Amino acid sequence: MQAYYRPIVQTDPSRPDHALTLAGGWAWFAEVEVLSRHDAPQRISALDLPGEMRDRLTAPRADIARLDLSQPQIMGILNVTPDSFSDGGEHQGIAQALRHAHAMRDQGADMIDVGGESTRPGAEEVERQAEIERTAPVIKAIREEMNVPISIDTRKQVVAAAAIAAGADLVNDVSGFTFDDDLLTYVGNQTLPVCVMHSLGDPTTMQDDPNYDAVLLDIYDFLEGQVEALVAAGVARDQIMVDPGIGFGKTVQHNLALLKRISLFHSLGCPILLGVSRKKFIGTLGNAPEPRDRVAGSVAVALAAVAQGVQVLRVHDVFETRSALNMWQAVSG
């Protein structure tokens, strides 16, 4: 029977001598919650962890695409789409996209994530050439003017290849490298850094009736399998970020279950990326029907995740997130 090990993460300045540093970063843990599919959770001392799991949880995370993962990092969202749920149509065209990229960088973004296909619930697939035409010229323009890491948010190999040729550094696949088999082969052959996300089905159907046996463990198992597949294809394990995919085939309760125990994913030995910015569950719980009114709720969830050691925050509102993160770091030490 498989056991799952979740560090109970702390940032308190009063740290016991036997505590372990989490992932070489800003947080620590002295206890671990042991989860399984059949038994009640148990707490054990971090000193009682199996050796391999202790190494996974404590090993410093390598830089990925020039991101220093010993500190929280902000990925700014640049949607060059007409129909994204929050900012569709606002940043189409090279001039508008470049202006927004500069603004996010000035506000504190550590990476720019360029996407040319909306993956909101109910969104239809975008034809490959159209997605290339939306993203590659924008990436080329950013690369020519800015020394900032760039990720391409795509499920498709030809789109990723065009983006990398234009200057992108990382491939961020919301399908977890299950939509296009050629994409997994490509990133392996090119030894590219990647982010692998969990999604239940396609955007067109993912919110119809999402069901899991045990949402936290099911998604952990999926990500573990995809990390192993990427490593087998040629991607270095320390160049893989994992994302539990909040809102992608999940109910409000699924999202909350993942966020409450998101530190479990540190035991994959990879940095964690979290994308909750302006999502519907924040509107539901935060009484904010309009996406633009969900900034406060988005920042609150982001800080709660950083307190669990999450390394990368994917956000629309860079200034607000950076300001809040600076204050959180100041008071948490």
C-alpha positions in Angstrom: 0.0 0.0 0.0 1.5 3.3 -1.1 2.2 6.0 1.5 2.2 9.7 0.6 4.2 12.1 2.6 3.1 15.7 3.1 5.4 18.1 5.0 3.5 20.2 7.6 5.1 23.4 6.5 6.1 26.2 8.9 7.6 29.7 8.5 7.6 30.6 12.2 10.9 32.2 13.4 11.0 29.8 16.3 12.4 26.8 14.6 13.3 23.6 16.4 16.8 22.2 16.0 15.6 19.0 14.4 13.5 20.8 11.7 14.4 20.3 8.1 14.5 23.0 5.4 11.9 22.5 2.7 13.3 22.3 -0.8 16.2 24.6 0.0 13.8 27.5 0.5 12.2 29.8 3.0 10.1 27.3 5.0 10.8 24.3 7.3 9.0 21.3 8.6 9.5 19.1 11.7 6.5 16.8 11.1 5.0 15.0 8.2 1.5 13.9 7.5 1.4 10.4 6.1 -1.6 9.8 3.8 -2.9 6.7 2.2 -6.0 5.6 0.3 -7.3 3.3 3.0 -6.0 4.4 6.4 -6.6 7.6 8.4 -3.8 10.2 8.2 -1.0 10.0 10.7 1.7 12.4 11.8 5.3 11.4 12.1 8.5 13.2 12.9 10.4 14.5 9.9 13.4 12.5 11.2 11.4 9.3 10.6 11.0 9.9 6.9 12.3 7.3 4.5 15.7 8.4 3.1 14.7 8.9 -0.5 11.6 10.9 0.5 13.6 13.0 2.9 16.0 13.8 0.1 13.2 14.8 -2.2 11.7 17.1 0.3 14.9 18.8 1.4 17.0 19.0 -1.7 17.4 22.6 -3.0 15.5 23.2 -6.2 17.7 24.0 -9.2 17.1 27.2 -11.2 14.7 26.7 -14.0 14.8 29.1 -17.0 16.8 31.4 -14.8 14.2 31.4 -12.0 15.8 31.3 -8.5 13.5 28.8 -6.8 15.0 29.4 -3.4 12.6 32.4 -3.3 9.0 32.8 -4.4 8.7 33.7 -8.1 5.9 35.5 -10.1 4.9 34.4 -13.5 2.9 37.1 -15.3 0.1 36.0 -17.6 0.1 37.4 -21.1 -2.9 36.1 -23.0 -2.8 37.1 -26.7 -6.3 35.7 -27.2 -9.7 37.2 -28.0 -11.6 35.0 -25.5 -9.7 34.3 -22.3 -12.0 34.5 -19.3 -10.5 37.5 -17.6 -8.6 39.6 -20.2 -9.6 38.3 -23.6 -8.8 40.7 -26.4 -6.9 43.2 -24.2 -3.4 42.2 -25.3 -3.7 41.1 -28.9 -1.2 42.4 -31.4 2.5 42.9 -30.9 2.3 46.5 -29.6 -0.3 45.9 -27.0 1.3 42.6 -25.9 4.7 44.1 -25.6 3.4 47.1 -23.6 1.8 44.7 -21.1 4.9 42.5 -20.9 7.0 45.6 -20.1 4.5 46.7 -17.5 4.4 43.3 -15.8 8.2 43.2 -15.7 8.4 46.7 -14.2 5.8 45.6 -11.6 7.9 42.6 -10.5 7.2 39.6 -12.8 10.1 37.1 -12.9 8.7 35.4 -16.0 6.2 36.1 -18.7 3.8 33.3 -19.7 2.5 33.8 -23.3 -0.6 31.9 -24.3 -2.5 31.9 -27.6 -5.4 29.5 -26.8 -8.0 30.1 -24.1 -8.4 27.1 -21.8 -11.3 28.5 -19.8 -14.1 26.0 -19.2 -16.0 25.5 -22.5 -13.3 26.9 -24.7 -12.9 25.4 -28.2 -9.5 24.3 -29.6 -7.6 26.8 -31.6 -6.1 25.8 -34.9 -2.3 25.3 -34.7 -1.3 27.9 -37.3 -3.5 30.5 -35.7 -2.0 29.8 -32.3 1.5 30.2 -33.7 0.6 33.5 -35.4 -0.7 34.8 -32.1 2.3 33.8 -29.9 5.6 33.5 -31.9 5.8 37.1 -33.1 5.0 38.4 -29.5 7.6 36.2 -28.0 10.2 37.3 -30.6 9.3 41.0 -29.8 9.7 40.4 -26.0 13.0 38.6 -26.5 14.4 41.4 -28.6 13.5 44.1 -26.0 13.6 42.4 -22.6 16.0 40.1 -20.8 13.2 38.2 -19.1 12.4 34.4 -19.0 9.5 33.5 -21.2 7.2 30.5 -21.1 4.9 29.3 -23.9 1.5 28.2 -22.6 0.5 25.5 -25.2 -0.6 21.9 -25.6 0.8 21.5 -29.1 4.3 20.6 -30.4 4.4 22.8 -33.4 3.3 25.8 -31.4 5.9 25.1 -28.7 8.7 24.6 -31.4 7.8 28.0 -33.0 7.8 29.7 -29.6 11.2 28.2 -28.6 12.6 29.3 -32.0 11.3 32.8 -31.3 13.0 32.9 -27.9 10.9 31.2 -25.3 12.6 29.3 -22.5 10.0 26.9 -21.0 7.0 24.9 -22.2 3.9 25.1 -19.9 1.4 22.5 -20.9 -2.0 22.6 -19.2 -2.8 19.1 -20.5 0.2 17.6 -18.6 1.7 16.4 -22.0 -1.3 14.2 -22.7 -2.9 16.2 -25.6 -0.1 15.9 -28.1 2.3 13.0 -27.8 4.7 14.8 -30.1 5.1 17.6 -27.5 6.5 15.2 -24.9 9.0 13.8 -27.4 10.0 17.2 -28.5 10.7 18.7 -25.0 12.7 15.5 -24.2 14.7 15.7 -27.4 15.4 19.4 -26.8 16.0 18.9 -23.0 13.7 21.8 -22.4 12.5 23.0 -19.0 8.8 22.4 -18.6 5.7 22.8 -16.4 3.4 19.8 -16.2 -0.2 20.5 -15.1 -3.1 18.2 -14.2 -6.4 18.7 -16.1 -9.4 16.4 -16.2 -10.3 16.2 -19.8 -10.4 19.0 -22.4 -11.5 22.6 -21.6 -14.7 22.0 -23.5 -15.9 19.3 -21.1 -13.7 19.4 -18.0 -16.2 21.1 -15.7 -19.2 19.0 -16.8 -19.0 16.6 -13.9 -15.5 16.2 -12.4 -15.1 13.2 -10.2 -12.2 11.6 -8.3 -11.6 8.7 -6.0 -9.4 10.9 -3.8 -8.6 14.2 -5.5 -5.3 15.0 -3.8 -3.9 11.5 -4.3 -5.3 11.0 -7.8 -3.6 14.2 -9.0 -0.4 13.3 -7.2 -0.3 10.0 -8.9 -1.0 11.6 -12.3 1.8 14.1 -11.8 4.2 11.5 -10.6 3.5 9.4 -13.7 4.0 12.4 -16.0 7.2 13.5 -14.3 8.6 10.0 -14.8 7.5 10.0 -18.5 9.2 13.3 -19.0 12.4 12.1 -17.4 12.3 9.0 -19.5 11.9 11.2 -22.6 15.0 13.2 -21.7 13.9 16.1 -19.5 16.0 16.4 -16.4 13.9 16.0 -13.2 15.3 19.2 -11.8 13.9 21.1 -14.8 10.3 20.0 -14.3 7.7 22.1 -12.4 4.4 20.6 -11.4 1.0 22.3 -11.2 -2.1 20.6 -9.7 -4.3 22.5 -12.1 -6.7 24.4 -9.9 -10.0 24.9 -11.7 -9.2 22.4 -14.5 -11.8 19.7 -14.0 -12.3 20.5 -10.3 -15.2 21.6 -8.2 -14.9 24.2 -5.5 -14.4 21.5 -2.9 -11.8 19.8 -5.1 -9.9 23.1 -5.3 -10.0 23.6 -1.6 -8.8 20.1 -0.8 -5.8 20.6 -3.1 -5.0 24.0 -1.6 -5.2 22.9 2.0 -2.6 20.1 1.4 -0.7 21.5 -1.6 2.6 20.9 0.2 2.1 17.2 -0.6 3.4 17.9 -4.1 6.9 18.8 -2.7 7.4 15.1 -2.3 7.6 14.8 -6.1 11.0 16.5 -5.8 10.0 19.2 -8.2 9.1 22.9 -7.6 5.4 23.7 -7.5 3.6 26.2 -9.7 0.2 27.5 -8.7 -2.3 29.3 -11.0 -5.4 30.5 -9.1 -5.5 34.1 -10.4 -9.1 35.4 -10.8 -10.6 31.9 -11.1 -14.3 31.2 -10.6 -14.0 29.5 -7.2 -12.5 32.7 -5.9 -15.5 34.6 -7.2 -17.8 32.1 -5.6 -16.2 32.1 -2.2 -15.1 35.7 -2.3 -18.5 37.2 -3.5 -16.8 38.5 -6.6 -18.8 37.6 -9.8 -16.6 39.7 -12.1 -13.1 38.4 -12.7 -11.5 41.8 -12.2 -12.9 42.0 -8.7 -11.1 38.8 -7.6 -7.7 40.4 -7.1 -7.8 40.3 -3.3 -9.0 36.7 -3.2 -6.3 35.7 -5.7 -3.6 37.3 -3.6 -4.9 35.7 -0.4 -4.7 32.2 -1.9 -1.3 32.9 -3.4 0.1 33.9 0.0 -1.4 30.9 1.7 0.3 28.7 -1.0 3.7 30.5 -0.5 3.3 29.7 3.3 3.3 26.1 2.2 6.4 26.5 0.2 4.9 26.9 -3.3 7.7 28.4 -5.5 5.9 30.0 -8.5 2.7 32.0 -8.7 1.1 32.4 -12.1 -0.9 35.7 -11.9 -2.7 38.4 -13.8 -2.2 41.1 -11.2 1.6 41.3 -10.9 1.8 44.6 -8.9 -0.7 43.5 -6.2 0.9 40.1 -5.9 4.5 41.4 -5.7 3.5 44.1 -3.1 1.7 41.6 -1.0 4.5 39.0 -1.3 7.1 41.6 -0.3 5.1 42.4 2.9 4.6 38.7 3.6 8.3 38.0 3.3 9.1 41.0 5.5 6.9 39.9 8.4 7.5 36.2 8.1 11.3 36.5 7.9 
